[in-house]
């Protein structure tokens, strides 16, 4: 484990007596409340908070709890407490923080460390927000520093939540400085928290809010969380602000989780020294009744990590409500959106499907060539420029001024996992140079895109404006693409499939033949009956699939020790019959379709591959190949002979690259003085 530097200028605890706080028994019962779950307004902080709380990782929480509970004890008087502090500090650093210190305090002949991680705010003069919880543990005997004390719920659970919130907030701009603090000495009488609160106030540090997490991993029978507020403690003047702050946390529970909420008092934990200095404090607590409290059985297996994740979400939402940087959207009269599906009206979150946006579409021809983008979507054509358009709506009450908004477009191969932004590639950014009227929309584009799609691709469009931010403007970290599209109406998604081939071009694909639960005799049918007869199909696969088989309408073109190649023509239904597949076998076949030049323009031609095992169909794949006559590489003139050819001409293979001048149209070549080849273009042969 990496060593973490300690601040050895120890803070004295001013003779705090050894009195253990009794968290298991509240001074007054908590009361159940029912905040109304709000409908998302579409303004900050809703969609940002909703997206971030979804990122809370149950696995990360479990990992932290297990790591801390693995220490034999974290008793403040045990030498192991120093190692536990280093473990926590290193986890803050692994999350990307650099301002991490171990602040040593001393009291009654004992010393230990508070772990302090600071996230600076963008407003250097703003007061500090503290998110805290203790990391020390104990058994029933307060002074026994050697007994096994895993302290999973009390309070590895609270520290795990703090670390997870710190991880998620690391890339987010916050107005206020946030300090994530893990205290030691809590079980002995809040020693670490008392020393730190005194230190801050002696230095004149303004503390805006304190949120404490202590025992948040094992729900009571009713599954509730208790929001603790300051009611009638040392300082009366902070009670009203604490009640209001507690209402924010209770509302967050209703908005972002399904946890029932109880309201109770703060007591017997690390917020108390801050309250005594007049700070506004609240806490989250599972409530009394944990039978493993201060026992060896307080182990990781006794926790409910879904519950712990929900408490973490509530706390994260509470902090964001107080200090999220991007706040100008709340008062904005502009609300831009891109539909996720044809019935989407911009509500957040949107429904399913979220990948059929009619506001993202492709045209095969540029508007400069006379194309009308309003004719709607065309399947993209591989390996040539396509033209992407985006429609942006404004459901606000004021127009978005020209130049205010910009649209960014991206593509993603769905085989990557589709994590934003890691797996997405930019297709470009355009400023919207016309007003977007309230209740109206504008078309943005084109974005020029040359696709190379294998099966289908995800297209993503994001619109951003001052006063109407997109989620990635605020959170630059990784997001699930589905969460991004559904939670943010500034983001639209459309999945598109390509036109698979063009005359004279080649379409390549890979098909897998799979074995069953036992070895079987198999056959493989390749149905190219719909393809023109001059189409050539080659299949390269393992030789053991070809050598023992009976071939119908197939010719062996190449054989090798490992792989062989067979070929067939269009207009045929070929069969490979009599090969053997072992159980759980996976054999790939690489298929190349050299498509016909005689195909009908824009007609779809199906190619069907069917696998049989012991006479029964076990797999079938149909590929639709759309014929597109790409004239830009169809006609070539020979400067030496003065002739123009099509690339099916028998003279074509004899011409070198230097003798092939491309023309878009025959007329272009004739205008340059070429004659049509007597063999392939007799109607244009003027010589």
Secondary structure by P-SEA (a helix, b strand, c coil): cbbbbbcccccccccccccccccccccbbbbbbbcccccccccccaaaaaaaaaaccaaaaaaaaaaaaccccccccccaaaaaaaaaaaaaaaaccccccbbbbbcccbbbbbbbbbbbcccccbbbbbbbbbcccccccccccccccccccccaaaaaaaaaaaaaaccccccbbbbbbbbccccccaaaaaaaaaaaaaacccccbbbbbccccccccccccccccccccccccaaaaaaaaaaaaaaaaaccccbbbbbbbbccccaaaaaaacccccccccccccccccccccccccccaaaaaaaaaaaaaaaaaccccccccccccbbbbbbccccccccccccccccccccccccccccccccccccccccccccbbbbbbbbbbbccccccccccbbbbbbcccccccccccccccccccccccccccccbbbbbcccccccccccbbbbbbbbbccccccccccccccccaaaaaaacccbbbbbbbcccccccbbbbbbbbbbbccccccbbbbbbcccccccbbbbbbccccccccccccccccccccccbbbbbccccccccccbbbbccbbbbbbbbbbbccccccccbbbbbbbbbbccccccbbbbbbbbbbbccccccccccccccccccccccccccccccbbbbccaaaaaaaccccccccccccccc
